[in-house]
């Protein structure tokens, strides 16, 4: 380990610096969390935290964080604490702080001073350029703490003095929206809290390389935590809205009955509405799409990776598959509506939905399967060839099994997308809400003429959960909003069940691979 990574600060000073910076990070995270609850309106300005009203806590926290960061920067620069700062904060950080300065100055000049668009743009550019240049000329400890500390403290002062308060509002001339203090103050608290946490995390490691790593780790960790929290909040919110109607009328025991899951959609006032036909329709359309896309996608990936010469052709295919995967789903739906529906009886049908969703899934299967096959070490192929095994046997027995966990991941991601798609289903498959499920297995008939097998159920429209949710929430078909939330909960559970099956398959193939 080099001296830069292994060196320690002076014992007493290090402990004090670590305690102070850890406190700033903790206060920043708490402020960010409370700010998010206020933005989501789970809390209000009258909510008390630790015996203090929420917005007063924001103001006190911002002042404490800002002033502490300034003191830390000055103490590091004057040698009161031993640190190892670089000569400047770096180009990226300098540009980022300069951009923040440009936005603040531009808003003040245009909205507070009312000097017009041209003057405000020029002032913003000058302020941003000057700040960026200044950040490149000062040491890292000053550049990383003082500007952020001053900004955070100024916001705290504005809240403390009442300049920014719950009754404050802003009507910018260029927008039709009105920004109220009940949203702006929490948003500024979250923003300044993240900046303060980053600066304090850098100072905690004495700046330099370790400080930058610590700050990056903190921001990445908070970002990951925020995404997981949003996902968990979304699931909890939908579950709280829909769990009541889903469980209504459930009877356990010998006469088990679950009306919402086992019933169809009926207009009878004496029969509770359910989503069973939509569940069955969603299952069949996803299964058909998987049966179409997975063999074709894996086969194409095997050819492109193992047989085709890596050159212009494979590059064109790679660009095309990436482009198709990023294509909006409604475009696939329009393709199916214009090309498939007229050739399948000129009616919306389950088969058209399977084909369209299969075309949507195919690019991702090709992309992820190619990546999984490429990641298989060449030593596997060389060892198999040294034993005299043919190329096809090597691919079938060695390469594909080793890549199956990655392939399963691609299928999981794709199924998670297509199972909840509404636009393609609306255009090519569904014909309305139904009280009976499509009977696919019982509709097969054998004929004496090609194609020798017929299934009328595949050529008829079918219900699906995404369309039923759309019809209930947007069009108000049921007249009951709770039915829509319950449908959303069932759709979420169905999608999560597909994910669970896919994840279980991935672990199974991975375990078999390592046996």
C-alpha positions as CSV (number, residue, x, y, z in Angstrom):
1,X,0.0,0.0,0.0
2,X,1.3,3.4,-0.9
3,X,1.9,6.2,1.5
4,X,-1.0,8.1,0.1
5,X,-3.4,5.4,0.9
6,X,-1.9,4.2,4.2
7,X,-1.1,7.5,5.9
8,X,-3.0,8.7,8.9
9,X,-3.9,12.1,10.1
10,X,-2.8,13.4,13.5
11,X,-4.7,11.3,16.0
12,X,-6.6,13.9,17.9
13,X,-7.3,16.0,14.9
14,X,-8.3,13.0,12.9
15,X,-10.9,11.9,15.4
16,X,-12.3,15.4,15.6
17,X,-12.5,15.7,11.8
18,X,-14.1,12.3,11.5
19,X,-16.7,13.0,14.2
20,X,-17.6,16.3,12.7
21,X,-17.8,15.1,9.1
22,X,-19.8,12.0,10.1
23,X,-22.2,14.2,11.9
24,X,-22.6,16.4,8.8
25,X,-23.2,13.3,6.6
26,X,-25.8,11.9,9.1
27,X,-27.6,15.3,9.3
28,X,-27.6,15.5,5.5
29,X,-29.1,12.1,5.0
30,X,-31.8,12.8,7.6
31,X,-32.6,16.1,5.9
32,X,-32.8,14.4,2.5
33,X,-35.2,11.8,3.8
34,X,-37.4,14.3,5.5
35,X,-37.3,16.5,2.4
36,X,-38.5,13.6,0.2
37,X,-41.4,12.8,2.6
38,X,-42.4,16.5,2.4
39,X,-42.2,16.5,-1.4
40,X,-44.4,13.4,-1.5
41,X,-46.7,15.1,1.0
42,X,-46.4,12.4,3.5
43,X,-45.4,15.2,5.9
44,X,-46.3,18.9,5.9
45,X,-44.7,22.1,7.2
46,X,-46.6,21.6,10.5
47,X,-45.2,18.2,11.2
48,X,-42.8,18.1,14.1
49,X,-39.5,16.3,14.1
50,X,-37.5,16.1,17.4
51,X,-39.9,18.7,18.8
52,X,-39.3,21.2,16.0
53,X,-41.5,22.0,13.1
54,X,-40.3,20.4,9.9
55,X,-39.4,23.5,8.0
56,X,-37.6,25.0,11.1
57,X,-35.6,21.7,11.2
58,X,-34.7,22.2,7.5
59,X,-33.5,25.7,8.2
60,X,-31.5,24.8,11.3
61,X,-30.0,21.7,9.5
62,X,-29.0,23.7,6.4
63,X,-27.3,26.4,8.5
64,X,-25.5,23.8,10.6
65,X,-24.3,21.9,7.5
66,X,-23.3,25.0,5.6
67,X,-21.4,26.7,8.4
68,X,-19.7,23.4,9.4
69,X,-18.5,22.8,5.8
70,X,-17.0,26.3,5.6
71,X,-15.2,25.8,9.0
72,X,-13.8,22.4,7.8
73,X,-12.5,23.9,4.5
74,X,-10.9,26.9,6.3
75,X,-9.4,24.6,9.0
76,X,-7.9,22.3,6.3
77,X,-6.5,25.2,4.4
78,X,-4.9,26.9,7.4
79,X,-3.4,23.6,8.6
80,X,-5.5,23.3,11.8
81,X,-6.3,19.8,10.6
82,X,-4.0,17.6,8.6
83,X,-5.4,16.6,5.2
84,X,-4.0,15.7,1.8
85,X,-5.9,17.8,-0.7
86,X,-5.1,18.0,-4.3
87,X,-4.2,21.3,-6.1
88,X,-7.8,21.7,-7.3
89,X,-11.2,20.0,-7.2
90,X,-10.8,18.6,-10.7
91,X,-12.4,19.7,-14.0
92,X,-15.7,17.7,-13.6
93,X,-16.4,19.1,-10.1
94,X,-15.4,22.6,-11.1
95,X,-17.8,22.5,-14.1
96,X,-20.6,21.1,-11.9
97,X,-20.2,23.8,-9.3
98,X,-19.9,26.4,-12.1
99,X,-23.2,25.2,-13.6
100,X,-24.9,25.5,-10.2
101,X,-23.6,29.0,-9.8
102,X,-24.8,29.9,-13.4
103,X,-28.3,28.6,-12.6
104,X,-28.5,30.5,-9.3
105,X,-27.2,33.8,-10.7
106,X,-29.4,33.4,-13.8
107,X,-32.6,32.9,-11.7
108,X,-31.8,35.8,-9.4
109,X,-31.1,38.2,-12.3
110,X,-34.1,37.2,-14.3
111,X,-36.7,36.6,-11.6
112,X,-35.7,38.7,-8.7
113,X,-34.1,41.7,-10.5
114,X,-36.2,41.4,-13.6
115,X,-33.5,42.4,-16.0
116,X,-34.7,40.3,-18.9
117,X,-33.6,37.1,-20.7
118,X,-30.5,38.4,-22.5
119,X,-29.0,40.0,-19.4
120,X,-29.8,37.0,-17.2
121,X,-28.2,34.6,-19.7
122,X,-25.1,36.7,-19.9
123,X,-24.9,37.0,-16.1
124,X,-25.3,33.2,-15.8
125,X,-22.6,32.5,-18.3
126,X,-20.2,35.0,-16.7
127,X,-20.9,33.6,-13.2
128,X,-20.5,30.0,-14.3
129,X,-17.3,30.6,-16.1
130,X,-15.8,32.7,-13.2
131,X,-16.8,30.0,-10.7
132,X,-15.4,27.2,-12.8
133,X,-12.1,29.1,-13.2
134,X,-12.0,29.9,-9.5
135,X,-12.5,26.2,-8.6
136,X,-9.6,25.3,-10.8
137,X,-7.3,27.8,-9.0
138,X,-8.1,27.0,-5.4
139,X,-7.1,23.9,-3.4
140,X,-9.4,21.0,-3.2
141,X,-10.3,21.4,0.4
142,X,-11.5,25.0,-0.2
143,X,-13.1,24.2,-3.5
144,X,-15.0,21.2,-2.2
145,X,-16.4,22.7,1.0
146,X,-16.7,26.5,0.9
147,X,-18.9,27.0,-2.2
148,X,-21.3,24.2,-1.1
149,X,-21.2,25.4,2.5
150,X,-22.0,29.0,1.5
151,X,-24.9,27.9,-0.8
152,X,-26.3,25.6,1.9
153,X,-26.0,28.3,4.6
154,X,-27.7,31.0,2.4
155,X,-30.6,28.7,1.7
156,X,-30.9,28.1,5.5
157,X,-30.8,31.9,6.2
158,X,-33.6,32.5,3.6
159,X,-35.8,29.9,5.3
160,X,-35.0,31.2,8.8
161,X,-35.7,34.8,8.0
162,X,-39.0,33.8,6.2
163,X,-37.9,35.0,2.8
164,X,-38.6,31.4,1.7
165,X,-41.6,30.1,3.6
166,X,-44.6,27.8,3.1
167,X,-46.6,30.8,1.7
168,X,-43.9,31.8,-0.8
169,X,-44.6,31.2,-4.4
170,X,-42.8,31.8,-7.7
171,X,-44.5,32.4,-11.1
172,X,-41.7,32.4,-13.7
173,X,-42.6,34.2,-16.9
174,X,-41.4,31.4,-19.1
175,X,-43.5,28.7,-17.4
176,X,-47.2,28.3,-16.8
177,X,-46.5,26.4,-13.5
178,X,-46.3,27.9,-10.1
179,X,-43.6,26.8,-7.6
180,X,-44.8,26.9,-4.0
181,X,-42.6,27.1,-0.9
182,X,-44.1,23.8,0.3
183,X,-42.3,22.1,-2.6
184,X,-39.3,24.4,-3.2
185,X,-38.0,24.3,0.4
186,X,-37.9,20.5,0.7
187,X,-36.4,20.3,-2.8
188,X,-33.6,22.7,-2.0
189,X,-33.1,20.8,1.3
190,X,-32.6,17.5,-0.6
191,X,-30.3,19.2,-3.1
192,X,-28.1,20.9,-0.6
193,X,-28.2,17.9,1.6
194,X,-26.7,15.7,-1.1
195,X,-24.0,18.2,-1.9
196,X,-23.2,18.6,1.8
197,X,-23.0,14.8,2.3
198,X,-20.6,14.5,-0.7
199,X,-18.4,17.3,0.6
200,X,-18.3,16.0,4.1
201,X,-17.6,12.4,2.9
202,X,-14.6,13.8,1.0
203,X,-13.3,15.7,4.0
204,X,-13.8,12.6,6.2
205,X,-11.0,10.8,4.3
206,X,-8.8,14.0,4.1
207,X,-9.7,14.8,0.5
208,X,-7.3,13.5,-2.2
209,X,-7.9,10.1,-3.9
210,X,-9.5,8.5,-0.9
211,X,-11.7,11.4,-0.3
212,X,-13.0,11.4,-3.9
213,X,-13.7,7.6,-3.7
214,X,-15.5,8.1,-0.4
215,X,-17.7,10.8,-1.8
216,X,-18.4,8.8,-4.9
217,X,-19.3,5.7,-2.9
218,X,-21.7,7.8,-0.7
219,X,-23.5,9.3,-3.7
220,X,-23.8,5.9,-5.5
221,X,-25.0,4.3,-2.3
222,X,-27.6,7.0,-1.7
223,X,-28.7,6.7,-5.3
224,X,-29.2,2.9,-5.0
225,X,-31.0,3.3,-1.7
226,X,-33.3,5.9,-3.3
227,X,-34.2,3.7,-6.2
228,X,-35.0,0.8,-3.9
229,X,-37.0,3.1,-1.7
230,X,-39.0,4.4,-4.6
231,X,-39.7,0.8,-5.8
232,X,-40.7,-0.3,-2.4
233,X,-42.9,2.8,-2.0
234,X,-44.6,2.1,-5.3
235,X,-45.3,-1.5,-4.4
236,X,-46.6,-0.5,-0.9
237,X,-48.8,2.3,-2.4
238,X,-50.4,0.1,-5.0
239,X,-50.8,-2.7,-2.4
240,X,-52.5,-0.3,0.1
241,X,-54.9,0.9,-2.6
242,X,-55.8,-2.5,-4.1
243,X,-55.5,-5.1,-1.3
244,X,-59.0,-4.4,0.0
245,X,-60.9,-5.1,-3.2
246,X,-58.6,-8.0,-4.0
247,X,-59.4,-9.8,-0.7
248,X,-63.1,-8.8,-0.7
249,X,-65.3,-11.9,-0.4
250,X,-62.5,-14.4,0.1
251,X,-63.7,-17.6,1.7
252,X,-61.2,-20.2,3.0
253,X,-61.8,-23.8,3.8
254,X,-63.6,-26.5,1.8
255,X,-65.7,-24.0,-0.1
256,X,-62.7,-21.8,-1.1
257,X,-63.7,-18.8,-3.1
258,X,-61.8,-15.8,-4.3
259,X,-64.2,-13.7,-6.4
260,X,-61.7,-11.1,-7.6
261,X,-59.3,-13.7,-8.9
262,X,-61.7,-16.4,-10.0
263,X,-64.5,-14.3,-11.5
264,X,-64.7,-12.6,-14.9
265,X,-65.9,-9.1,-15.7
266,X,-69.6,-9.0,-15.7
267,X,-72.2,-6.1,-15.8
268,X,-74.5,-8.0,-13.4
269,X,-75.1,-6.1,-10.2
270,X,-75.3,-9.3,-8.2
271,X,-72.0,-10.7,-9.4
272,X,-68.7,-9.3,-8.2
273,X,-66.3,-8.4,-11.0
274,X,-63.0,-10.2,-11.3
275,X,-59.9,-10.5,-13.4
276,X,-59.5,-14.2,-14.1
277,X,-60.0,-14.0,-17.9
278,X,-57.4,-11.1,-18.0
279,X,-54.9,-13.2,-16.0
280,X,-55.3,-16.1,-18.3
281,X,-55.0,-13.9,-21.4
282,X,-51.9,-12.3,-20.0
283,X,-50.4,-15.7,-19.3
284,X,-51.0,-17.0,-22.8
285,X,-49.8,-13.9,-24.6
286,X,-46.6,-13.8,-22.6
287,X,-46.0,-17.5,-23.1
288,X,-46.6,-17.2,-26.8
289,X,-44.1,-14.3,-27.0
290,X,-41.5,-16.3,-25.1
291,X,-41.9,-19.4,-27.3
292,X,-41.4,-17.2,-30.4
293,X,-38.6,-15.0,-29.2
294,X,-36.4,-17.2,-27.1
295,X,-35.5,-19.9,-29.6
296,X,-35.1,-17.4,-32.4
297,X,-33.1,-15.0,-30.2
298,X,-30.7,-17.7,-28.8
299,X,-30.2,-19.2,-32.3
300,X,-29.4,-15.8,-33.8
301,X,-27.0,-15.1,-30.9
302,X,-25.2,-18.4,-31.4
303,X,-24.8,-17.8,-35.1
304,X,-23.6,-14.2,-34.7
305,X,-21.1,-15.2,-31.9
306,X,-19.9,-18.6,-32.9
307,X,-20.2,-18.8,-36.6
308,X,-20.4,-15.4,-38.3
309,X,-17.2,-13.5,-39.0
310,X,-16.9,-10.5,-36.7
311,X,-17.1,-7.6,-39.1
312,X,-19.5,-5.1,-40.7
313,X,-22.4,-7.6,-40.8
314,X,-22.3,-8.3,-37.1
315,X,-21.9,-4.6,-36.4
316,X,-25.0,-3.8,-38.4
317,X,-27.0,-6.5,-36.6
318,X,-25.8,-5.2,-33.2
319,X,-26.9,-1.6,-34.1
320,X,-30.2,-2.9,-35.4
321,X,-31.0,-4.9,-32.4
322,X,-30.1,-2.1,-30.0
323,X,-32.4,0.2,-32.1
324,X,-35.3,-2.2,-32.1
325,X,-35.0,-2.7,-28.3
326,X,-35.3,1.0,-27.7
327,X,-38.2,1.5,-30.1
328,X,-41.4,2.6,-28.4
329,X,-43.9,-0.2,-27.8
330,X,-46.7,1.7,-29.6
331,X,-44.6,1.5,-32.8
332,X,-44.6,-2.3,-32.6
333,X,-48.4,-2.1,-31.9
334,X,-48.9,0.0,-35.0
335,X,-46.8,-2.5,-37.1
336,X,-49.0,-5.3,-35.8
337,X,-52.2,-3.3,-36.5
338,X,-51.2,-2.5,-40.1
339,X,-49.4,-5.7,-41.0
340,X,-50.6,-8.6,-38.9
341,X,-54.3,-7.9,-38.1
342,X,-55.3,-7.7,-41.8
343,X,-53.7,-11.0,-42.4
344,X,-55.2,-12.8,-39.4
345,X,-58.9,-12.4,-40.2
346,X,-58.8,-8.6,-40.0
347,X,-59.7,-8.8,-36.3
348,X,-57.7,-8.3,-33.2
349,X,-56.5,-11.6,-31.9
350,X,-54.5,-13.4,-29.3
351,X,-52.1,-14.6,-32.0
352,X,-51.4,-11.1,-33.2
353,X,-50.6,-10.1,-29.6
354,X,-48.2,-13.0,-29.2
355,X,-46.4,-12.1,-32.4
356,X,-46.1,-8.4,-31.6
357,X,-44.9,-9.0,-28.1
358,X,-42.5,-11.7,-29.4
359,X,-41.0,-9.2,-31.8
360,X,-40.6,-6.8,-28.9
361,X,-38.9,-9.4,-26.8
362,X,-36.6,-10.7,-29.6
363,X,-34.0,-7.9,-29.7
364,X,-33.3,-8.1,-25.9
365,X,-32.9,-11.9,-26.1
366,X,-30.4,-11.5,-28.9
367,X,-28.5,-8.7,-27.1
368,X,-28.2,-10.5,-23.7
369,X,-27.6,-13.9,-25.3
370,X,-24.8,-12.6,-27.3
371,X,-23.2,-10.9,-24.3
372,X,-23.6,-14.1,-22.3
373,X,-22.0,-16.2,-25.0
374,X,-19.2,-13.8,-25.5
375,X,-18.5,-13.8,-21.7
376,X,-17.9,-17.6,-21.8
377,X,-14.1,-18.0,-21.6
378,X,-12.3,-19.2,-24.8
379,X,-10.6,-21.8,-22.7
380,X,-13.8,-23.8,-22.6
381,X,-13.9,-23.9,-26.4
382,X,-10.2,-24.7,-26.7
383,X,-10.4,-27.5,-24.2
384,X,-13.4,-29.1,-25.9
385,X,-11.7,-28.8,-29.3
386,X,-8.5,-30.4,-27.9
387,X,-10.6,-33.5,-27.0
388,X,-11.8,-33.8,-30.6
389,X,-15.3,-32.5,-30.0
390,X,-17.0,-30.9,-33.0
391,X,-17.9,-27.2,-33.0
392,X,-21.6,-27.8,-32.8
393,X,-21.2,-30.3,-29.9
394,X,-19.0,-27.8,-28.1
395,X,-21.6,-25.1,-28.5
396,X,-24.5,-27.3,-27.5
397,X,-22.7,-29.0,-24.5
398,X,-20.3,-26.4,-23.3
399,X,-20.9,-22.9,-24.5
400,X,-24.7,-22.6,-24.3
401,X,-25.0,-24.2,-20.8
402,X,-22.3,-21.9,-19.5
403,X,-24.2,-18.9,-20.9
404,X,-27.7,-19.9,-19.7
405,X,-27.6,-17.7,-16.5
406,X,-27.1,-14.7,-18.7
407,X,-29.7,-15.8,-21.2
408,X,-32.2,-16.2,-18.3
409,X,-31.5,-12.7,-17.2
410,X,-32.3,-11.3,-20.6
411,X,-35.5,-13.2,-20.8
412,X,-36.4,-12.0,-17.3
413,X,-35.9,-8.4,-18.3
414,X,-37.9,-8.8,-21.5
415,X,-40.8,-10.6,-19.9
416,X,-41.0,-7.9,-17.2
417,X,-41.4,-5.3,-20.0
418,X,-43.8,-7.1,-22.3
419,X,-46.1,-8.4,-19.5
420,X,-47.2,-4.9,-18.6
421,X,-47.4,-3.3,-22.1
422,X,-50.7,-1.7,-22.9
423,X,-50.3,0.1,-26.3
424,X,-49.6,-3.0,-28.4
425,X,-52.3,-5.1,-26.7
426,X,-54.8,-2.3,-27.2
427,X,-54.1,-2.2,-30.9
428,X,-53.8,-5.8,-31.9
429,X,-55.2,-8.1,-29.3
430,X,-58.0,-7.1,-27.0
431,X,-61.6,-6.4,-27.9
432,X,-63.0,-5.4,-24.5
433,X,-63.6,-6.8,-21.0
434,X,-64.7,-10.4,-20.9
435,X,-66.4,-12.7,-18.4
436,X,-64.8,-15.9,-19.8
437,X,-61.1,-16.8,-20.3
438,X,-59.7,-17.9,-23.7
439,X,-59.7,-21.7,-23.9
440,X,-56.6,-22.3,-25.9
441,X,-55.9,-26.0,-25.0
442,X,-59.5,-27.0,-25.6
443,X,-59.8,-25.3,-29.0
444,X,-57.3,-27.3,-31.0
445,X,-58.8,-29.1,-34.0
446,X,-57.1,-31.4,-36.5
447,X,-58.0,-30.9,-40.2
448,X,-57.3,-32.8,-43.4
449,X,-55.9,-29.8,-45.2
450,X,-52.9,-27.6,-44.4
451,X,-51.9,-26.5,-41.8
452,X,-53.7,-29.6,-40.4
453,X,-54.1,-28.0,-37.0
454,X,-56.5,-25.1,-36.3
455,X,-57.3,-23.2,-33.1
456,X,-60.1,-20.6,-33.3
457,X,-59.3,-19.2,-29.8
458,X,-55.9,-18.0,-31.1
459,X,-57.6,-16.0,-33.8
460,X,-60.1,-14.3,-31.4
461,X,-59.5,-11.2,-29.3
462,X,-58.6,-11.9,-25.7
463,X,-58.6,-9.9,-22.4
464,X,-55.4,-8.9,-20.7
465,X,-54.5,-7.2,-17.4
466,X,-52.8,-4.1,-18.9
467,X,-55.8,-3.3,-21.1
468,X,-58.3,-4.0,-18.2
469,X,-56.3,-1.6,-16.0
470,X,-56.3,1.0,-18.8
471,X,-60.0,0.6,-19.4
472,X,-60.8,0.8,-15.7
473,X,-58.6,3.8,-14.7
474,X,-58.7,5.9,-17.9
475,X,-62.0,5.1,-19.5
476,X,-63.8,4.5,-16.2
477,X,-65.5,1.3,-17.5
478,X,-66.3,-0.2,-14.1
479,X,-67.2,3.1,-12.5
480,X,-65.2,2.0,-9.4
481,X,-61.6,3.3,-9.0
482,X,-60.8,0.7,-6.4
483,X,-61.3,-2.0,-9.0
484,X,-58.6,-0.4,-11.1
485,X,-56.2,-0.3,-8.1
486,X,-56.9,-4.0,-7.4
487,X,-56.2,-4.8,-11.1
488,X,-52.9,-2.9,-10.9
489,X,-52.0,-5.0,-7.8
490,X,-52.8,-8.2,-9.6
491,X,-50.8,-7.1,-12.6
492,X,-47.8,-6.3,-10.4
493,X,-48.0,-9.7,-8.7
494,X,-48.2,-11.4,-12.1
495,X,-45.1,-9.5,-13.4
496,X,-43.3,-10.2,-10.1
497,X,-44.2,-13.9,-10.5
498,X,-42.6,-14.0,-13.9
499,X,-39.5,-12.4,-12.4
500,X,-39.5,-15.0,-9.6
501,X,-39.6,-17.9,-12.1
502,X,-36.8,-16.3,-14.1
503,X,-34.6,-15.7,-11.1
504,X,-35.2,-19.3,-9.9
505,X,-34.2,-20.5,-13.4
506,X,-31.1,-18.4,-13.3
507,X,-30.0,-19.8,-9.9
508,X,-30.8,-23.4,-11.1
509,X,-28.7,-23.1,-14.2
510,X,-25.9,-21.4,-12.3
511,X,-25.9,-24.2,-9.7
512,X,-25.9,-26.9,-12.4
513,X,-23.0,-25.1,-14.1
514,X,-20.8,-25.2,-11.0
515,X,-21.6,-28.8,-10.1
